[in-house]
Amino acid sequence: MAEIAPDALLPNDRVKDAVLEGEITQLSRGAANRYAEAGDTFALGGTDFEVTAVDERTLGDLTDADARLEGSPSLEAYKQRMERVHPGDFEWDGTSEIVTYRFEPAD
């Protein structure tokens, strides 16, 4: 367990704001890099967060429930958002390996 910089896990200010608002409690990133481990903590806007789970998955494993935890109303909306924010370097492939990080405000 380590304290990590929020920038290590959260890719931009929009995501950071959504985490602070409780709109995002999970984030999936490409499996090429490992950004955190379960038990790691980070501070954001005066709130401490703990990474509660880290799971290796594929894009095809994601569900509508996952999409909502990641701030999208549905899996289809999540797919469209990923393609929009990663123009030209992202194509939805259900076999692509990802790591899903779940976090919550620390006690």
N, C-alpha and C positions, 0 to 999 in steps of 0.2 A: 504494500500500500504506500502510495506516494501522493504528494500534492503536486498537481500538474497545472500548467498555465491554461486558462480557458481557451486561448487561441490554439492550443495543441489539438483540441477536440472539436471546437465549434468554429466553423469555417468563415463566418462573417457576422457583421453587426445585426443583420436581420434575424439570424438564427439566435444570437445571444439575447436579443430583445424578446423573442418568442419563448426562450427558455425561462427568462425572468418572469414572463407573464403566465407561465405554466402551460403554454400552447404546445410546446415541444418537450417531451420527456424521454425521447428515444431518438437516436441518430444512427443511421447506417452509412458506412464509408467503405470504400474499396479495401480489399483485403491485402493490398500490397504493403500497407503500413499499419502498425498497431499503435493506436493513439492513447489508449488507457487500459487499465486492468480493473477488474472488480475490486472495490475497496478504495480506489484512488479518489481523491477529492480535488475540487477546484472552487475558487471563489469568483463570484460574478455579481457585480452591483451590490456589494455588501451582504450577499447571501452565499453561504457555503453549500455546495452540492456534493453528493457522493455517487460515484458510479456503482450501481447495484448489480449489474449483470453485463457480461460481454459474451456474445454468442457468434460463432462462425456459421454463416448461412449462405444462401444464394439469393439473388434477386427474385427468383421464382418462389422462394419460401415466403415472401412478404404477402401480407393480407391487408384487407381494408382496415382492420384494427391497428396493424402496424403503421399504415399510412396516417391514421388519425393521431397516433402517438408522435408522429414526425411532423405534424402540423398541416396535414392535407385532409380534405374531407373524404377522399376515397383513394383506392390504389390507382385508378386511372388518372386522377388529378395529380397524384404523387409522381407517376411516370412522366406526365406532361411537364411538371415542374422540373424534374431532373433533366429532361431534354432541353428545357428552356434555359436553365442556369448553367448548363455545360454544353453550349452549342459547339457542334463539330467534333467534340471529343468524348461524347457519351452516346451509346446506343443501348437500349434496353435489351438485355440478353438474360433470360431466366437462369442460365447456368453460370453467370458471372458470380464469383465469390465475393462476399461482403462480410463485414464485421458489424454487428449491431450492438450499440452501447445504450444501456438504460441508466438513467440517473434521476435523482430526486433531491430536494432540499435535505440537508443533513440535520439530524436531531440536535 
